[in-house]
Amino acid sequence: MYQIIKRPIMTEKNNALGEMGVYVFEVDKRANKIEIKTAVEKVFRVKVKTVRTALCRGRSRRTKVGVGKVQYWKKAMVKLQQGEKIALFEGV
């Protein structure tokens, strides 16, 4: 379960979504929606209503030594049942 969810993504836009019960995570590229749903339910002990996923493309990033490439990554937008919250996002 802990290999599927890599990290929470905390931005201003995602904090606004959090007020509506939608939380955003970076997840493993190979994980499907069912695996993401069960992982979030087990780790945070909440009930998940829906899961939406998006594959975010890698970009070129300029550094001192040349041009590097950021790899593709997958994000999951998890909507919880009415009244459910994840305490990790509440302190932001």
PyMOL commands that place a pseudoatom at each C-alpha (Angstrom):
pseudoatom trace, name=CA, resn=MET, resi=1, chain=A, elem=C, hetatm=0, pos=[0.000, 0.000, 0.000]
pseudoatom trace, name=CA, resn=TYR, resi=2, chain=A, elem=C, hetatm=0, pos=[2.783, 2.413, 0.843]
pseudoatom trace, name=CA, resn=GLN, resi=3, chain=A, elem=C, hetatm=0, pos=[4.470, 1.825, -2.519]
pseudoatom trace, name=CA, resn=ILE, resi=4, chain=A, elem=C, hetatm=0, pos=[1.385, 3.025, -4.427]
pseudoatom trace, name=CA, resn=ILE, resi=5, chain=A, elem=C, hetatm=0, pos=[1.053, 6.435, -2.760]
pseudoatom trace, name=CA, resn=LYS, resi=6, chain=A, elem=C, hetatm=0, pos=[4.338, 8.318, -3.138]
pseudoatom trace, name=CA, resn=ARG, resi=7, chain=A, elem=C, hetatm=0, pos=[3.531, 11.725, -1.655]
pseudoatom trace, name=CA, resn=PRO, resi=8, chain=A, elem=C, hetatm=0, pos=[0.713, 14.243, -1.220]
pseudoatom trace, name=CA, resn=ILE, resi=9, chain=A, elem=C, hetatm=0, pos=[0.761, 17.245, -3.538]
pseudoatom trace, name=CA, resn=MET, resi=10, chain=A, elem=C, hetatm=0, pos=[0.117, 20.448, -1.591]
pseudoatom trace, name=CA, resn=THR, resi=11, chain=A, elem=C, hetatm=0, pos=[-0.432, 23.559, -3.704]
pseudoatom trace, name=CA, resn=GLU, resi=12, chain=A, elem=C, hetatm=0, pos=[-2.854, 26.468, -3.447]
pseudoatom trace, name=CA, resn=LYS, resi=13, chain=A, elem=C, hetatm=0, pos=[-5.146, 24.956, -6.063]
pseudoatom trace, name=CA, resn=ASN, resi=14, chain=A, elem=C, hetatm=0, pos=[-5.134, 21.579, -4.318]
pseudoatom trace, name=CA, resn=ASN, resi=15, chain=A, elem=C, hetatm=0, pos=[-5.850, 23.219, -0.954]
pseudoatom trace, name=CA, resn=ALA, resi=16, chain=A, elem=C, hetatm=0, pos=[-8.972, 24.778, -2.497]
pseudoatom trace, name=CA, resn=LEU, resi=17, chain=A, elem=C, hetatm=0, pos=[-9.980, 21.328, -3.762]
pseudoatom trace, name=CA, resn=GLY, resi=18, chain=A, elem=C, hetatm=0, pos=[-9.411, 19.937, -0.268]
pseudoatom trace, name=CA, resn=GLU, resi=19, chain=A, elem=C, hetatm=0, pos=[-12.258, 22.080, 1.031]
pseudoatom trace, name=CA, resn=MET, resi=20, chain=A, elem=C, hetatm=0, pos=[-14.557, 20.195, -1.361]
pseudoatom trace, name=CA, resn=GLY, resi=21, chain=A, elem=C, hetatm=0, pos=[-13.245, 16.809, -0.197]
pseudoatom trace, name=CA, resn=VAL, resi=22, chain=A, elem=C, hetatm=0, pos=[-10.805, 16.200, -3.078]
pseudoatom trace, name=CA, resn=TYR, resi=23, chain=A, elem=C, hetatm=0, pos=[-7.190, 15.355, -2.211]
pseudoatom trace, name=CA, resn=VAL, resi=24, chain=A, elem=C, hetatm=0, pos=[-4.290, 15.025, -4.672]
pseudoatom trace, name=CA, resn=PHE, resi=25, chain=A, elem=C, hetatm=0, pos=[-1.435, 12.496, -4.461]
pseudoatom trace, name=CA, resn=GLU, resi=26, chain=A, elem=C, hetatm=0, pos=[1.511, 11.476, -6.588]
pseudoatom trace, name=CA, resn=VAL, resi=27, chain=A, elem=C, hetatm=0, pos=[1.127, 7.748, -7.190]
pseudoatom trace, name=CA, resn=ASP, resi=28, chain=A, elem=C, hetatm=0, pos=[2.990, 4.926, -8.877]
pseudoatom trace, name=CA, resn=LYS, resi=29, chain=A, elem=C, hetatm=0, pos=[2.658, 5.065, -12.685]
pseudoatom trace, name=CA, resn=ARG, resi=30, chain=A, elem=C, hetatm=0, pos=[1.588, 1.412, -12.842]
pseudoatom trace, name=CA, resn=ALA, resi=31, chain=A, elem=C, hetatm=0, pos=[-1.192, 1.717, -10.246]
pseudoatom trace, name=CA, resn=ASN, resi=32, chain=A, elem=C, hetatm=0, pos=[-4.808, 1.653, -11.405]
pseudoatom trace, name=CA, resn=LYS, resi=33, chain=A, elem=C, hetatm=0, pos=[-7.805, 3.385, -9.836]
pseudoatom trace, name=CA, resn=ILE, resi=34, chain=A, elem=C, hetatm=0, pos=[-8.893, 0.381, -7.785]
pseudoatom trace, name=CA, resn=GLU, resi=35, chain=A, elem=C, hetatm=0, pos=[-5.434, -0.038, -6.239]
pseudoatom trace, name=CA, resn=ILE, resi=36, chain=A, elem=C, hetatm=0, pos=[-5.249, 3.691, -5.474]
pseudoatom trace, name=CA, resn=LYS, resi=37, chain=A, elem=C, hetatm=0, pos=[-8.686, 3.591, -3.825]
pseudoatom trace, name=CA, resn=THR, resi=38, chain=A, elem=C, hetatm=0, pos=[-7.823, 0.655, -1.562]
pseudoatom trace, name=CA, resn=ALA, resi=39, chain=A, elem=C, hetatm=0, pos=[-4.446, 2.183, -0.663]
pseudoatom trace, name=CA, resn=VAL, resi=40, chain=A, elem=C, hetatm=0, pos=[-5.981, 5.520, 0.404]
pseudoatom trace, name=CA, resn=GLU, resi=41, chain=A, elem=C, hetatm=0, pos=[-8.732, 3.774, 2.368]
pseudoatom trace, name=CA, resn=LYS, resi=42, chain=A, elem=C, hetatm=0, pos=[-6.255, 1.583, 4.259]
pseudoatom trace, name=CA, resn=VAL, resi=43, chain=A, elem=C, hetatm=0, pos=[-3.573, 4.207, 4.923]
pseudoatom trace, name=CA, resn=PHE, resi=44, chain=A, elem=C, hetatm=0, pos=[-5.832, 7.113, 5.958]
pseudoatom trace, name=CA, resn=ARG, resi=45, chain=A, elem=C, hetatm=0, pos=[-8.885, 5.097, 7.209]
pseudoatom trace, name=CA, resn=VAL, resi=46, chain=A, elem=C, hetatm=0, pos=[-11.427, 7.008, 5.099]
pseudoatom trace, name=CA, resn=LYS, resi=47, chain=A, elem=C, hetatm=0, pos=[-14.106, 6.056, 2.544]
pseudoatom trace, name=CA, resn=VAL, resi=48, chain=A, elem=C, hetatm=0, pos=[-13.291, 6.998, -1.058]
pseudoatom trace, name=CA, resn=LYS, resi=49, chain=A, elem=C, hetatm=0, pos=[-16.088, 7.989, -3.430]
pseudoatom trace, name=CA, resn=THR, resi=50, chain=A, elem=C, hetatm=0, pos=[-14.211, 8.453, -6.737]
pseudoatom trace, name=CA, resn=VAL, resi=51, chain=A, elem=C, hetatm=0, pos=[-10.655, 8.460, -8.096]
pseudoatom trace, name=CA, resn=ARG, resi=52, chain=A, elem=C, hetatm=0, pos=[-9.483, 10.435, -11.115]
pseudoatom trace, name=CA, resn=THR, resi=53, chain=A, elem=C, hetatm=0, pos=[-5.985, 9.978, -12.508]
pseudoatom trace, name=CA, resn=ALA, resi=54, chain=A, elem=C, hetatm=0, pos=[-3.776, 11.975, -14.866]
pseudoatom trace, name=CA, resn=LEU, resi=55, chain=A, elem=C, hetatm=0, pos=[-0.396, 11.219, -16.383]
pseudoatom trace, name=CA, resn=CYS, resi=56, chain=A, elem=C, hetatm=0, pos=[1.745, 14.357, -16.104]
pseudoatom trace, name=CA, resn=ARG, resi=57, chain=A, elem=C, hetatm=0, pos=[4.396, 14.636, -18.757]
pseudoatom trace, name=CA, resn=GLY, resi=58, chain=A, elem=C, hetatm=0, pos=[8.062, 15.211, -18.059]
pseudoatom trace, name=CA, resn=ARG, resi=59, chain=A, elem=C, hetatm=0, pos=[9.671, 18.459, -19.107]
pseudoatom trace, name=CA, resn=SER, resi=60, chain=A, elem=C, hetatm=0, pos=[13.137, 19.617, -19.977]
pseudoatom trace, name=CA, resn=ARG, resi=61, chain=A, elem=C, hetatm=0, pos=[14.799, 21.418, -17.096]
pseudoatom trace, name=CA, resn=ARG, resi=62, chain=A, elem=C, hetatm=0, pos=[17.836, 23.632, -17.525]
pseudoatom trace, name=CA, resn=THR, resi=63, chain=A, elem=C, hetatm=0, pos=[20.713, 23.187, -15.054]
pseudoatom trace, name=CA, resn=LYS, resi=64, chain=A, elem=C, hetatm=0, pos=[24.298, 24.411, -14.742]
pseudoatom trace, name=CA, resn=VAL, resi=65, chain=A, elem=C, hetatm=0, pos=[25.712, 21.434, -16.561]
pseudoatom trace, name=CA, resn=GLY, resi=66, chain=A, elem=C, hetatm=0, pos=[23.143, 21.261, -19.365]
pseudoatom trace, name=CA, resn=VAL, resi=67, chain=A, elem=C, hetatm=0, pos=[19.586, 20.234, -19.998]
pseudoatom trace, name=CA, resn=GLY, resi=68, chain=A, elem=C, hetatm=0, pos=[17.978, 17.515, -17.883]
pseudoatom trace, name=CA, resn=LYS, resi=69, chain=A, elem=C, hetatm=0, pos=[14.720, 15.653, -18.277]
pseudoatom trace, name=CA, resn=VAL, resi=70, chain=A, elem=C, hetatm=0, pos=[12.059, 15.267, -15.593]
pseudoatom trace, name=CA, resn=GLN, resi=71, chain=A, elem=C, hetatm=0, pos=[10.319, 11.894, -15.857]
pseudoatom trace, name=CA, resn=TYR, resi=72, chain=A, elem=C, hetatm=0, pos=[6.628, 11.333, -16.409]
pseudoatom trace, name=CA, resn=TRP, resi=73, chain=A, elem=C, hetatm=0, pos=[4.611, 10.927, -13.207]
pseudoatom trace, name=CA, resn=LYS, resi=74, chain=A, elem=C, hetatm=0, pos=[1.034, 10.080, -12.312]
pseudoatom trace, name=CA, resn=LYS, resi=75, chain=A, elem=C, hetatm=0, pos=[-1.276, 12.032, -10.042]
pseudoatom trace, name=CA, resn=ALA, resi=76, chain=A, elem=C, hetatm=0, pos=[-4.523, 10.885, -8.499]
pseudoatom trace, name=CA, resn=MET, resi=77, chain=A, elem=C, hetatm=0, pos=[-7.365, 13.153, -7.401]
pseudoatom trace, name=CA, resn=VAL, resi=78, chain=A, elem=C, hetatm=0, pos=[-9.279, 11.287, -4.705]
pseudoatom trace, name=CA, resn=LYS, resi=79, chain=A, elem=C, hetatm=0, pos=[-12.764, 12.426, -3.709]
pseudoatom trace, name=CA, resn=LEU, resi=80, chain=A, elem=C, hetatm=0, pos=[-13.925, 11.260, -0.285]
pseudoatom trace, name=CA, resn=GLN, resi=81, chain=A, elem=C, hetatm=0, pos=[-17.420, 10.479, 0.970]
pseudoatom trace, name=CA, resn=GLN, resi=82, chain=A, elem=C, hetatm=0, pos=[-19.408, 13.318, 2.535]
pseudoatom trace, name=CA, resn=GLY, resi=83, chain=A, elem=C, hetatm=0, pos=[-18.015, 14.263, 5.969]
pseudoatom trace, name=CA, resn=GLU, resi=84, chain=A, elem=C, hetatm=0, pos=[-14.664, 12.435, 5.569]
pseudoatom trace, name=CA, resn=LYS, resi=85, chain=A, elem=C, hetatm=0, pos=[-11.350, 14.320, 5.922]
pseudoatom trace, name=CA, resn=ILE, resi=86, chain=A, elem=C, hetatm=0, pos=[-7.644, 13.503, 5.831]
pseudoatom trace, name=CA, resn=ALA, resi=87, chain=A, elem=C, hetatm=0, pos=[-5.830, 15.042, 8.797]
pseudoatom trace, name=CA, resn=LEU, resi=88, chain=A, elem=C, hetatm=0, pos=[-2.547, 15.328, 6.863]
pseudoatom trace, name=CA, resn=PHE, resi=89, chain=A, elem=C, hetatm=0, pos=[-3.983, 18.141, 4.716]
pseudoatom trace, name=CA, resn=GLU, resi=90, chain=A, elem=C, hetatm=0, pos=[-5.792, 19.986, 7.523]
pseudoatom trace, name=CA, resn=GLY, resi=91, chain=A, elem=C, hetatm=0, pos=[-2.680, 21.663, 8.959]
pseudoatom trace, name=CA, resn=VAL, resi=92, chain=A, elem=C, hetatm=0, pos=[-1.876, 23.547, 5.739]
for i in range(1, 92): cmd.bond("trace and resi %d" % i, "trace and resi %d" % (i + 1))
show_as sticks, trace
zoom trace
